[in-house]
Amino acid sequence: MFESEDQKDLAKKYNKMKGIGKATGKKFKFSKFGAQGQNPESVYGELKLSEKLVDELDNVKDMVDDLNERLEEAVYERDMFKTDLEQLTVKYNLAKKEVEE
């Protein structure tokens, strides 16, 4: 019900592999890389791993870009507040001198 499309596809593949195993009499062992028949060191396995790594790298780059953007905004706001503080400090000191005189 709350499954993503990837989870549904994975469940379909698992069920197909079980059906093929029953029909042929072969037993497949499943791991985090998929069926043991698909060696993660094979060309197909390497391509899938590369695809996942590229996707992950793109996600990390997006996060870094977002953090850099937020950092620039924070630095800009800090500088604005620092300028405001300096102006208020000058006004306060002038007002304080006028009151003392």
Short mmCIF file of the C-alpha atoms (twelve columns), coordinates in Angstrom:
data_MODEL
# 
_entry.id   MODEL 
# 
loop_
_atom_site.group_PDB 
_atom_site.id 
_atom_site.type_symbol 
_atom_site.label_atom_id 
_atom_site.label_alt_id 
_atom_site.label_comp_id 
_atom_site.label_asym_id 
_atom_site.label_seq_id 
_atom_site.Cartn_x 
_atom_site.Cartn_y 
_atom_site.Cartn_z 
_atom_site.pdbx_PDB_model_num 
ATOM 1   C CA . MET A 1   0.000  0.000   0.000   1 
ATOM 2   C CA . PHE A 2   2.769  2.456   0.947   1 
ATOM 3   C CA . GLU A 3   5.383  0.848   -1.301  1 
ATOM 4   C CA . SER A 4   7.430  2.885   -3.712  1 
ATOM 5   C CA . GLU A 5   7.703  1.902   -7.363  1 
ATOM 6   C CA . ASP A 6   11.209 0.535   -6.743  1 
ATOM 7   C CA . GLN A 7   9.933  -1.696  -3.954  1 
ATOM 8   C CA . LYS A 8   7.100  -2.965  -6.148  1 
ATOM 9   C CA . ASP A 9   9.518  -3.708  -8.999  1 
ATOM 10  C CA . LEU A 10  11.855 -5.505  -6.617  1 
ATOM 11  C CA . ALA A 11  8.980  -7.610  -5.263  1 
ATOM 12  C CA . LYS A 12  7.932  -8.522  -8.832  1 
ATOM 13  C CA . LYS A 13  11.488 -9.560  -9.698  1 
ATOM 14  C CA . TYR A 14  11.722 -11.638 -6.513  1 
ATOM 15  C CA . ASN A 15  8.434  -13.395 -7.283  1 
ATOM 16  C CA . LYS A 16  9.515  -14.079 -10.893 1 
ATOM 17  C CA . MET A 17  12.798 -15.544 -9.697  1 
ATOM 18  C CA . LYS A 18  10.962 -17.760 -7.217  1 
ATOM 19  C CA . GLY A 19  8.630  -18.924 -10.004 1 
ATOM 20  C CA . ILE A 20  11.543 -19.667 -12.336 1 
ATOM 21  C CA . GLY A 21  13.285 -21.522 -9.538  1 
ATOM 22  C CA . LYS A 22  10.242 -23.704 -8.893  1 
ATOM 23  C CA . ALA A 23  9.729  -24.395 -12.608 1 
ATOM 24  C CA . THR A 24  13.357 -25.326 -13.279 1 
ATOM 25  C CA . GLY A 25  14.114 -26.928 -9.958  1 
ATOM 26  C CA . LYS A 26  16.959 -24.465 -9.337  1 
ATOM 27  C CA . LYS A 27  17.207 -22.612 -6.094  1 
ATOM 28  C CA . PHE A 28  18.330 -18.990 -6.197  1 
ATOM 29  C CA . LYS A 29  19.965 -17.320 -3.235  1 
ATOM 30  C CA . PHE A 30  19.130 -13.670 -2.802  1 
ATOM 31  C CA . SER A 31  21.412 -11.031 -1.410  1 
ATOM 32  C CA . LYS A 32  21.503 -7.260  -1.293  1 
ATOM 33  C CA . PHE A 33  22.883 -7.335  -4.851  1 
ATOM 34  C CA . GLY A 34  19.957 -9.369  -6.177  1 
ATOM 35  C CA . ALA A 35  20.060 -13.003 -7.181  1 
ATOM 36  C CA . GLN A 36  23.391 -14.723 -6.631  1 
ATOM 37  C CA . GLY A 37  23.384 -15.526 -10.329 1 
ATOM 38  C CA . GLN A 38  24.024 -11.826 -10.956 1 
ATOM 39  C CA . ASN A 39  27.558 -11.337 -9.785  1 
ATOM 40  C CA . PRO A 40  28.098 -7.772  -8.547  1 
ATOM 41  C CA . GLU A 41  31.553 -7.963  -10.126 1 
ATOM 42  C CA . SER A 42  30.064 -8.703  -13.560 1 
ATOM 43  C CA . VAL A 43  29.749 -5.988  -16.186 1 
ATOM 44  C CA . TYR A 44  26.013 -5.681  -15.496 1 
ATOM 45  C CA . GLY A 45  26.648 -5.515  -11.750 1 
ATOM 46  C CA . GLU A 46  29.348 -2.890  -12.236 1 
ATOM 47  C CA . LEU A 47  27.046 -0.800  -14.446 1 
ATOM 48  C CA . LYS A 48  24.255 -0.940  -11.869 1 
ATOM 49  C CA . LEU A 49  26.677 -0.007  -9.109  1 
ATOM 50  C CA . SER A 50  28.069 2.843   -11.225 1 
ATOM 51  C CA . GLU A 51  24.536 4.051   -11.914 1 
ATOM 52  C CA . LYS A 52  23.746 4.073   -8.197  1 
ATOM 53  C CA . LEU A 53  26.988 5.878   -7.400  1 
ATOM 54  C CA . VAL A 54  26.311 8.544   -10.040 1 
ATOM 55  C CA . ASP A 55  22.831 9.096   -8.598  1 
ATOM 56  C CA . GLU A 56  24.251 9.341   -5.089  1 
ATOM 57  C CA . LEU A 57  26.969 11.742  -6.265  1 
ATOM 58  C CA . ASP A 58  24.343 13.954  -7.913  1 
ATOM 59  C CA . ASN A 59  22.364 14.008  -4.652  1 
ATOM 60  C CA . VAL A 60  25.471 14.963  -2.676  1 
ATOM 61  C CA . LYS A 61  26.358 17.709  -5.176  1 
ATOM 62  C CA . ASP A 62  22.830 19.121  -4.863  1 
ATOM 63  C CA . MET A 63  23.113 19.097  -1.077  1 
ATOM 64  C CA . VAL A 64  26.518 20.849  -1.208  1 
ATOM 65  C CA . ASP A 65  25.160 23.492  -3.599  1 
ATOM 66  C CA . ASP A 66  22.212 24.084  -1.277  1 
ATOM 67  C CA . LEU A 67  24.501 24.383  1.744   1 
ATOM 68  C CA . ASN A 68  26.785 26.827  -0.093  1 
ATOM 69  C CA . GLU A 69  23.787 28.935  -1.054  1 
ATOM 70  C CA . ARG A 70  22.521 28.966  2.522   1 
ATOM 71  C CA . LEU A 71  26.006 29.869  3.762   1 
ATOM 72  C CA . GLU A 72  26.204 32.834  1.382   1 
ATOM 73  C CA . GLU A 73  22.805 34.056  2.590   1 
ATOM 74  C CA . ALA A 74  23.871 33.683  6.227   1 
ATOM 75  C CA . VAL A 75  27.125 35.597  5.633   1 
ATOM 76  C CA . TYR A 76  25.206 38.390  3.874   1 
ATOM 77  C CA . GLU A 77  22.702 38.640  6.746   1 
ATOM 78  C CA . ARG A 78  25.523 38.596  9.311   1 
ATOM 79  C CA . ASP A 79  27.259 41.466  7.548   1 
ATOM 80  C CA . MET A 80  24.001 43.449  7.410   1 
ATOM 81  C CA . PHE A 81  23.377 42.919  11.133  1 
ATOM 82  C CA . LYS A 82  26.989 43.806  11.920  1 
ATOM 83  C CA . THR A 83  26.611 47.102  10.031  1 
ATOM 84  C CA . ASP A 84  23.318 47.809  11.822  1 
ATOM 85  C CA . LEU A 85  24.952 47.081  15.176  1 
ATOM 86  C CA . GLU A 86  27.827 49.436  14.446  1 
ATOM 87  C CA . GLN A 87  25.409 52.211  13.464  1 
ATOM 88  C CA . LEU A 88  23.331 51.676  16.607  1 
ATOM 89  C CA . THR A 89  26.464 51.666  18.749  1 
ATOM 90  C CA . VAL A 90  27.522 55.030  17.296  1 
ATOM 91  C CA . LYS A 91  24.032 56.477  17.878  1 
ATOM 92  C CA . TYR A 92  23.999 55.117  21.437  1 
ATOM 93  C CA . ASN A 93  27.395 56.623  22.223  1 
ATOM 94  C CA . LEU A 94  26.324 60.017  20.812  1 
ATOM 95  C CA . ALA A 95  23.089 59.950  22.822  1 
ATOM 96  C CA . LYS A 96  24.998 58.943  25.939  1 
ATOM 97  C CA . LYS A 97  27.415 61.872  25.538  1 
ATOM 98  C CA . GLU A 98  24.513 64.299  25.076  1 
ATOM 99  C CA . VAL A 99  22.851 63.058  28.248  1 
ATOM 100 C CA . GLU A 100 26.092 63.358  30.230  1 
ATOM 101 C CA . GLU A 101 26.650 66.952  29.088  1 
# 
